[in-house]
Amino acid sequence: MNKRHSATGSHLTDLILETFRLNGALLTAGDVLVEDLGLTSARWQVLGALGLADKPMTVAQIGRRMGISRQAVQRLVNEMVADGLLVLQDNPEHKRSRLVALTNTGRRAYADADSRQIAWVNELGAGLKASDIGNAAAVLKTLHERLSRKNDRA
């Protein structure tokens, strides 16, 4: 039996493949942007999850926010604690699941990275229509929500 994509399915496959390529390019660009701060894109994501939440979080919460495994986040957190970017705190709601918080050094690194990101993204987006970007973000958000619901049921 020969199955074929619908027109939407074909375009969505193209979007997914381009998203994979874009993800790789974004990680590489992020690594270059923050390398001299002692960060990688992955470390920056951890700082960002904590910085945007503006409160300590568990490793599992950071993983869910970033869309990566708890184990991967734990490895990064351990490295970043050793480097003085993060600190572990007791969690009054769960004795075995400690909270991860930014140190002053971590806050400064995140602020420096954020400042660079603003200049970088403004340059990257020059000439693009804000409405096109908004529409693309809305499609990606919808796909993420649909996949998350399916994965939660699996």
C-alpha positions in Angstrom: 0.0 0.0 0.0 1.4 3.3 -1.0 0.5 6.1 1.3 1.0 9.8 0.4 1.2 12.9 2.5 -1.7 15.3 2.3 -0.8 18.8 1.1 -0.7 19.9 4.8 1.3 16.8 5.8 3.8 17.5 3.1 4.3 21.1 4.2 4.4 20.1 7.8 7.1 17.5 7.1 9.1 20.3 5.4 8.6 22.5 8.4 9.7 19.8 10.8 12.9 19.1 8.8 13.6 22.8 8.6 13.0 23.1 12.4 15.6 20.4 13.0 18.1 22.2 10.8 17.3 25.5 12.5 17.7 24.0 16.0 21.2 22.9 15.1 22.1 26.4 13.7 20.6 28.1 16.8 22.6 26.0 19.2 25.8 26.7 17.2 25.1 30.4 17.1 24.2 30.4 20.8 27.4 28.6 21.7 29.4 31.3 19.8 27.5 34.2 21.3 28.1 33.2 24.9 31.3 31.1 24.7 33.5 33.8 26.4 31.0 34.0 29.3 31.8 30.3 30.1 28.4 29.2 28.8 27.1 26.9 26.1 23.6 27.1 24.6 22.5 24.3 27.0 23.9 26.1 30.1 22.3 29.3 28.8 18.9 27.5 28.6 19.2 26.5 32.2 20.0 30.0 33.3 17.2 31.3 31.1 14.6 28.9 32.6 15.6 30.1 36.1 15.9 33.8 35.1 12.5 33.9 33.4 10.8 32.0 36.3 12.5 34.5 38.7 12.4 31.8 41.4 14.2 28.6 42.3 13.0 25.4 40.5 13.6 21.7 40.7 15.7 19.9 38.0 12.5 18.3 36.8 10.7 21.7 36.4 13.7 23.1 34.5 13.7 20.0 32.2 10.0 20.4 31.5 10.4 24.1 30.7 13.3 23.4 28.4 11.9 20.3 26.8 14.8 18.0 27.8 15.3 15.1 30.1 15.7 15.5 33.8 19.0 13.6 33.6 20.4 16.0 31.0 19.5 19.0 33.2 20.9 17.3 36.3 24.3 16.9 34.5 24.3 20.6 33.5 23.2 21.7 37.0 26.0 19.7 38.6 28.6 21.3 36.3 27.1 24.8 36.8 27.0 24.4 40.6 30.7 23.5 40.5 31.4 26.6 38.4 29.5 28.9 40.8 26.7 29.8 38.4 24.0 27.9 40.4 23.4 26.8 44.0 21.2 24.0 45.4 18.7 24.8 48.1 16.6 22.7 50.4 13.0 22.2 49.0 10.4 22.6 51.8 7.9 20.7 49.7 10.1 17.7 48.8 13.2 16.6 50.8 14.9 14.7 47.9 14.2 17.1 45.1 16.3 20.2 45.8 15.7 23.6 44.4 18.2 25.1 41.9 18.8 28.9 42.1 21.0 31.4 40.3 24.0 32.7 42.2 25.0 36.4 41.7 27.6 35.1 39.2 24.8 33.2 37.4 22.5 36.2 37.3 25.3 38.3 35.8 26.1 35.7 33.2 22.4 35.4 32.3 22.0 39.2 32.1 25.1 39.4 29.9 23.9 36.6 27.6 20.4 38.2 27.5 21.9 41.6 26.5 23.8 40.0 23.7 20.8 38.0 22.5 18.7 41.2 22.2 21.3 42.8 19.8 21.8 39.5 17.9 18.1 38.7 17.4 17.3 42.3 16.4 19.9 42.0 13.7 18.8 38.5 12.7 15.2 39.6 12.3 15.9 42.8 10.3 13.7 42.9 7.2 11.3 40.2 8.4 7.7 41.0 9.1 6.7 40.9 12.8 3.4 39.4 11.7 5.1 36.6 9.8 7.2 35.8 12.8 4.2 35.9 15.1 2.3 33.5 12.8 5.3 31.1 12.6 5.6 31.1 16.4 1.9 30.4 16.8 2.1 27.4 14.5 5.1 26.0 16.3 3.4 26.6 19.7 0.3 24.7 18.5 2.4 21.8 17.2 4.3 21.7 20.5 1.0 21.6 22.5 -0.4 18.8 20.3 2.8 16.8 20.6 2.9 17.4 24.4 -0.7 16.1 24.8 0.1 13.0 22.7 3.3 12.3 24.7 1.5 12.8 28.0 -1.0 10.1 26.9 1.7 7.7 25.8 
